[in-house]
């Protein structure tokens, strides 16, 4: 049951009615019951069984880790206390990732049918993060198994994230917040914006992108570049739209989930892009993979060897570079184990690793030329365009179904431009009616304006963006509501239209 399914809207209405009708002290139980019902409808009895097994293992392991660690006596005791809790941590993490590998990666290739578990990546990462935080003493192990179950199964974030930390949302989940008009209005606007991005942009764009990638040999370089731009917009509108719906639902019931996007198309470097895109996955990998790997004994020895052979300045970059490459390779594996996914991760890791070694000479060049990409200037615009072009290249491997298709697309981009396809009617052969094309383009313009205002407001004191974001709430809601409802009406007026599944729900 997707967010775009009419049954979900009915489910959501019943949930809100039941949640706010219940006494405050039991509202979290209502939330848990609806989360269990939602997952049962998605994954069936087997799916809910795997989720329940994960919760039980995590609950017992966290209590065991905390009990073995004991209470802190002094700073000197910390290494010994961590060692005592390491065995149950390693065992539980191994089981969790074992289940993830079995149901996400191994299932399609097994000779027998194994049920795919919806959202297993998201609740596995959330569970492992919680265990490591308990192990490090950052959070206390949850005493109430049902409260832990709610943290791991809160239904709005179960399929697409964001990946939350226990310290971020545990109190909100069980606080039993009552109705608040301002909170409800803000949440409703986020939900509406999410549906706008999904229905008016992502689903239209998906039709056109699929038409091109089904046979790239029909198109020249100009159309292929335009398609890559459209795919980048599609995947952003699809993923960010789904997360916006999640954040909006959570906001209405008083749960503050972490943001997952921060205007990624305004990134001025590849590293900056990944700080802005799928933020909770990036920070999870940084905290639970990058830092442990970077300070591990093997990389410590490698760093000493590198400093002896390459010098102090370059040598100290080697451990960070290796850890960086491992993180981006892991990110590619999270998306899948196809050859294209691995190429996508390797290219990301390789380019970002290279940027670490080039950081000092590039910084000197910026100082000499006064080329500052951090502020709004020609330099920043050029840096944004360079990063966007680089991401278009990388997206080829993220979208193409086979390596052959990816390299064929690259070949045609440079060998057959065919600019005439941009105006000779080829756009009308992408399975979109003229009015649908107009609706999509209009919606993209609305999205771009909104993103520009948000970015300008974040990094400067632009009068235009200040007027929009700090104006009277009624004005802001009215303007946004009219725009969103108009485009949504156009999107939903298609006869026989069936919304597509969210892309990241498969992960």
C-alpha positions in Angstrom: 0.0 0.0 0.0 1.8 3.1 -1.3 1.2 6.7 -0.2 -0.5 7.3 -3.5 -3.0 4.5 -3.0 -6.5 5.7 -2.2 -6.6 3.1 0.6 -3.7 4.8 2.3 -5.6 8.0 2.5 -8.5 6.2 4.2 -6.0 4.5 6.5 -4.4 7.8 7.3 -7.8 9.5 8.1 -8.8 6.7 10.4 -5.4 6.8 12.1 -5.6 10.6 12.8 -9.2 10.2 14.1 -8.2 7.3 16.4 -5.0 8.9 17.6 -6.5 12.3 18.6 -9.6 10.6 20.1 -7.5 8.4 22.4 -6.3 9.7 25.8 -2.9 11.2 25.7 -1.2 8.4 27.7 -2.2 5.7 25.3 -1.7 7.6 22.0 1.6 6.0 21.4 -0.1 2.5 21.7 -2.5 3.6 19.0 0.4 4.7 16.9 2.1 1.3 17.4 -1.1 -0.6 16.5 -1.6 1.3 13.2 2.1 0.8 12.4 1.7 -2.9 12.9 -1.5 -2.9 10.8 0.2 -0.9 8.0 3.2 -3.3 7.8 1.0 -6.3 7.9 -0.9 -5.0 4.9 2.5 -4.4 3.1 4.5 -7.5 4.0 1.8 -10.0 5.2 2.2 -12.3 8.1 5.8 -13.3 7.1 6.8 -9.6 6.8 5.4 -8.7 10.2 7.1 -11.8 11.6 10.5 -10.8 10.3 10.0 -7.2 11.7 8.9 -8.6 15.1 11.9 -11.0 15.1 14.2 -8.0 14.4 12.7 -6.0 17.2 13.0 -8.9 19.7 16.6 -9.5 18.9 17.5 -5.8 19.1 15.6 -5.4 22.4 17.4 -8.3 24.1 20.8 -7.4 22.6 20.6 -3.8 23.7 19.7 -4.8 27.3 22.5 -7.3 27.3 25.0 -4.7 25.9 24.0 -2.2 28.6 24.1 -4.8 31.4 27.6 -6.1 30.4 28.9 -2.5 30.2 27.7 -1.8 33.7 27.7 1.7 35.2 30.7 4.0 34.5 33.2 4.2 37.3 35.9 6.3 35.7 37.3 7.2 32.3 39.8 4.5 32.6 37.1 1.9 32.8 35.6 2.8 29.4 37.7 0.5 27.1 37.1 -2.5 29.4 33.4 -1.7 29.7 33.0 -1.4 25.9 34.9 -4.7 25.4 32.3 -6.5 27.6 29.5 -5.3 25.5 31.2 -6.0 22.2 30.2 -9.6 21.8 26.3 -9.1 21.9 26.8 -6.0 19.7 28.7 -7.9 17.0 26.2 -10.9 17.2 23.1 -8.7 16.8 24.6 -6.5 14.0 25.6 -9.7 12.2 22.1 -11.1 12.5 20.5 -7.9 11.3 22.7 -7.5 8.3 22.4 -11.2 7.6 18.6 -10.8 7.4 19.1 -7.7 5.2 21.4 -9.6 2.8 19.1 -12.6 2.7 15.9 -10.8 1.9 17.2 -7.9 -0.1 20.2 -9.2 -2.1 20.1 -13.0 -2.0 16.3 -13.5 -2.4 16.1 -12.8 -6.2 18.9 -15.3 -7.0 17.7 -18.2 -4.8 16.2 -21.3 -6.5 13.3 -21.1 -4.1 10.9 -18.1 -3.6 11.8 -15.9 -0.6 9.4 -13.1 0.2 10.8 -9.6 -0.2 10.5 -7.6 3.0 9.3 -4.0 2.5 11.5 -1.3 4.0 14.0 -3.8 5.5 17.0 -1.5 4.7 15.5 1.4 6.6 14.5 -0.4 9.8 17.8 -2.4 9.8 19.9 0.7 9.6 17.8 2.3 12.3 18.2 -0.8 14.5 22.0 -1.0 14.1 22.4 2.7 14.8 20.4 2.3 18.0 22.6 -0.7 19.1 25.8 1.2 18.5 24.5 4.2 20.4 23.7 1.9 23.4 27.1 0.3 23.1 28.8 3.7 23.2 26.7 4.9 26.1 25.0 7.7 24.0 21.5 6.4 24.8 20.1 4.1 27.5 18.7 0.7 26.3 14.9 0.9 26.0 13.2 -0.9 28.9 9.8 -1.2 27.3 9.9 -3.5 24.3 6.7 -2.0 22.8 8.3 1.5 22.8 11.3 0.1 21.0 8.9 -1.6 18.5 7.3 1.8 17.8 10.7 3.4 17.2 11.6 0.8 14.7 8.2 0.5 13.0 6.7 4.0 13.0 4.7 3.6 9.8 5.2 6.9 7.9 9.0 6.4 7.8 9.0 2.6 7.4 9.3 2.5 3.6 11.5 5.5 2.6 12.9 6.8 5.8 14.3 9.2 6.9 16.7 7.0 9.0 16.2 8.4 12.6 18.2 8.1 15.7 16.6 6.9 19.0 17.7 10.1 20.7 16.0 12.2 18.0 12.4 10.8 18.1 11.9 8.4 21.0 10.4 11.1 23.3 8.2 12.5 20.6 6.8 9.1 19.7 5.5 8.4 23.2 4.7 12.0 24.3 1.1 11.7 23.2 0.9 15.2 21.7 -2.6 16.6 21.3 -4.1 18.5 18.4 -2.3 21.7 17.5 -3.6 23.9 14.6 -0.3 25.4 13.6 1.5 22.0 13.7 -1.4 20.4 11.7 -1.4 23.2 9.1 2.4 22.9 8.6 2.2 19.1 8.4 -0.7 19.3 5.9 1.4 21.7 3.7 4.3 19.3 3.7 2.0 16.4 2.8 0.5 18.4 -0.1 3.9 19.5 -1.3 4.9 15.8 -1.3 2.0 14.7 -3.4 2.6 17.6 -5.7 6.2 16.5 -6.3 5.2 12.9 -6.8 2.1 13.2 -8.9 2.7 16.4 -11.0 6.4 15.9 -11.6 7.9 12.5 -10.8 5.2 10.3 -12.4 5.1 12.4 -15.6 8.8 12.5 -15.8 9.0 8.7 -15.3 6.9 8.1 -18.4 9.2 10.2 -20.6 12.4 8.9 -19.1 11.3 5.3 -19.5 10.4 5.9 -23.1 14.0 7.1 -23.8 15.8 4.5 -21.9 13.8 1.7 -23.5 15.7 2.4 -26.7 18.5 5.0 -26.5 19.5 4.3 -30.1 16.5 6.4 -31.3 17.8 9.6 -29.7 20.8 12.0 -30.2 23.0 13.6 -27.6 20.7 16.6 -27.1 17.7 14.5 -26.2 19.7 12.2 -24.0 21.2 15.1 -22.0 17.6 16.5 -21.6 16.5 13.1 -20.5 19.2 12.9 -17.8 18.2 16.3 -16.5 14.6 15.1 -16.4 15.6 11.9 -14.6 17.5 13.9 -12.0 14.4 16.0 -11.4 12.2 12.8 -11.4 14.2 11.0 -8.8 14.4 14.1 -6.6 10.7 14.8 -6.8 9.9 11.1 -6.2 12.2 10.6 -3.2 11.9 14.1 -1.6 8.1 14.0 -2.3 7.7 10.7 -0.4 9.8 12.0 2.5 7.9 15.2 2.6 4.6 13.2 3.0 6.3 11.2 5.8 7.5 14.4 7.6 4.1 16.0 7.2 2.3 13.0 8.8 4.8 12.9 11.6 4.5 16.6 12.2 0.7 16.5 12.6 1.1 14.0 15.5 4.0 16.0 17.0 6.9 13.8 15.9 9.9 15.8 14.6 11.7 13.5 12.1 15.1 14.6 10.7 15.2 16.4 7.3 16.5 14.3 4.5 17.1 16.9 1.7 18.6 20.4 1.6 18.3 21.7 -2.0 20.8 19.2 -3.4 20.8 20.8 -6.9 22.5 23.8 -5.4 25.5 21.8 -4.2 28.9 23.3 -5.2 30.8 20.1 -5.1 30.2 16.3 -5.1 30.9 16.2 -1.4 28.4 19.0 -0.8 25.8 17.1 -2.9 25.9 14.1 -0.6 25.6 16.4 2.4 22.3 17.6 0.9 20.9 14.4 -0.6 19.5 11.6 1.6 21.1 13.3 4.5 20.1 10.7 7.1 21.8 7.9 5.1 24.9 10.0 4.6 25.2 10.9 8.3 24.5 7.3 9.3 27.4 6.0 7.1 29.6 8.8 8.4 29.0 8.1 12.0 28.7 4.3 12.0 31.1 3.3 9.1 33.5 6.2 8.1 34.7 7.0 11.6 35.1 3.4 12.9 37.0 2.5 9.6 39.1 5.7 9.6 40.4 5.1 13.2 40.7 1.3 12.9 44.1 -0.3 13.5 44.7 -1.4 9.9 44.1 2.1 8.6 46.2 3.5 11.4 49.1 1.3 10.2 48.5 2.2 6.6 48.6 5.9 7.6 52.0 5.5 9.3 53.3 3.8 6.2 51.9 6.5 4.0 53.4 9.3 6.0 56.8 7.6 5.8 56.7 7.1 2.0 54.5 10.1 0.9 55.3 12.7 3.5 53.2 14.0 6.4 50.7 16.1 4.3 49.7 13.5 1.8 50.2 10.5 4.1 47.6 11.7 6.6 45.0 11.8 3.7 45.4 8.1 2.9 43.3 6.6 5.8 40.6 9.2 5.2 40.6 8.5 1.5 40.3 4.7 2.0 37.5 5.2 4.5 35.7 7.6 2.1 35.9 5.2 -0.7 34.5 2.4 1.5 31.6 4.6 2.5 30.6 5.4 -1.1 31.0 1.8 -2.2 28.7 0.8 0.7 26.3 3.4 -0.4 26.2 1.9 -3.9 25.7 -1.6 -2.5 22.8 -0.2 -0.4 21.1 0.8 -3.7 21.8 -2.7 -5.3 24.5 -5.1 -6.3 24.3 -4.7 -10.1 27.4 -3.8 -12.1 26.0 -0.3 -12.8 25.3 0.3 -9.1 28.9 -0.7 -8.2 30.3 1.6 -10.9 28.1 4.4 -9.6 29.5 3.9 -6.1 33.1 3.5 -7.3 33.0 6.7 -9.4 31.5 8.6 -6.5 34.1 7.3 -4.1 37.0 7.7 -6.5 36.1 11.3 -7.4 35.5 12.4 -3.8 38.8 10.7 -2.8 40.6 12.5 -5.5 39.2 15.8 -4.3 40.7 15.2 -0.9 44.2 15.1 -2.5 43.5 18.2 -4.6 41.9 20.2 -1.8 45.1 22.2 -0.9 46.2 23.2 -4.4 42.6 24.1 -5.3 42.3 26.2 -2.2 45.5 28.0 -3.1 44.1 28.6 -6.6 40.9 30.0 -5.1 42.8 32.4 -2.9 44.9 33.7 -5.9 41.8 34.1 -8.1 39.4 35.1 -5.3 37.1 32.3 -6.7 34.7 31.8 -3.8 32.0 29.2 -4.4 30.6 29.5 -0.9 28.7 32.8 -1.6 26.2 33.7 -4.3 28.4 34.8 -7.1 29.5 33.8 -10.6 31.9 31.4 -9.0 29.2 29.7 -7.0 26.9 29.4 -10.1 29.8 27.9 -12.1 30.5 25.4 -9.2 26.8 24.5 -9.1 26.7 23.9 -12.8 29.9 21.8 -12.7 28.5 19.6 -9.9 25.1 19.2 -11.6 26.9 18.1 -14.9 29.0 15.6 -12.9 25.9 14.2 -11.3 24.2 13.9 -14.7 27.1 11.7 -15.8 27.0 9.6 -12.7 23.2 9.2 -13.0 23.7 7.4 -16.3 24.9 4.3 -14.3 22.2 4.8 -11.7 19.4 4.7 -14.3 20.6 2.4 -17.1 19.4 -1.2 -16.6 22.6 -2.6 -18.2 26.2 -1.6 -18.6 25.8 -1.8 -22.3 22.9 0.7 -22.3 25.0 3.1 -20.1 28.0 3.1 -22.5 25.8 3.2 -25.5 24.1 6.3 -24.1 27.5 7.9 -23.4 28.7 7.1 -27.0 25.6 8.7 -28.5 25.8 11.7 -26.4 29.1 12.7 -28.0 28.8 11.1 -31.5 25.3 12.1 -32.5 24.0 15.4 -31.1 20.8 15.8 -33.2 19.9 19.2 -31.7 16.9 19.2 -34.1 15.1 16.6 -31.9 14.6 19.3 -29.3 12.0 21.1 -31.5 11.0 18.7 -34.3 8.3 17.0 -32.3 10.4 14.2 -30.8 9.3 15.4 -27.3 5.8 14.5 -28.2 6.8 10.8 -28.9 7.7 10.2 -25.2 4.2 8.8 -24.3 3.1 12.2 -22.9 0.2 14.2 -24.4 0.9 17.9 -25.1 -1.2 19.0 -22.1 0.6 16.5 -19.8 4.0 17.9 -21.0 2.8 21.4 -20.2 1.6 20.4 -16.7 4.9 18.7 -15.9 6.9 21.7 -17.1 4.7 24.1 -15.1 5.1 22.0 -12.0 8.9 21.8 -12.5 9.0 25.7 -12.7 7.0 25.9 -9.4 9.5 23.5 -7.8 12.5 25.4 -9.1 11.2 28.7 -7.8 10.5 27.1 -4.4 14.0 25.6 -4.3 15.6 28.9 -5.3 13.7 30.8 -2.6 14.6 28.2 0.0 18.3 28.2 -0.9 18.5 32.0 -1.1 16.9 32.3 2.3 19.3 29.8 3.7 22.5 31.4 2.5 21.7 35.1 2.2 19.3 37.9 3.2 17.6 38.2 -0.1 14.6 40.5 0.2 12.5 38.4 -2.1 13.0 35.2 -0.2 12.6 37.0 3.1 9.3 38.4 2.0 8.1 34.9 1.1 9.3 32.9 4.1 8.6 35.5 6.8 5.3 36.9 5.4 2.1 36.3 7.3 1.5 32.5 7.4 -2.0 32.9 5.9 -0.5 34.5 2.8 2.2 31.9 2.4 -0.3 29.0 2.8 -2.8 30.6 0.4 -0.2 31.2 -2.4 1.3 27.7 -2.0 -2.1 26.0 -1.7 -3.4 27.6 -4.9 -0.3 26.6 -6.9 -0.2 23.1 -5.5 -4.0 22.4 -5.9 -4.0 23.7 -9.5 -1.2 21.4 -10.6 -2.5 18.5 -8.6 -5.9 18.9 -10.3 -4.2 18.8 -13.7 -2.2 15.7 -12.7 -5.1 13.8 -11.4 -7.5 14.6 -14.3 -5.9 11.9 -16.5 -8.3 9.2 -17.4 -7.2 5.8 -16.2 -4.2 7.2 -14.3 -2.5 4.9 -11.9 0.3 6.5 -9.7 3.6 4.6 -9.9 5.3 3.2 -6.8 7.9 5.3 -5.1 11.4 4.5 -6.3 13.1 4.3 -2.9 10.3 2.1 -1.5 12.1 -0.8 -3.1 15.1 -0.3 -0.8 
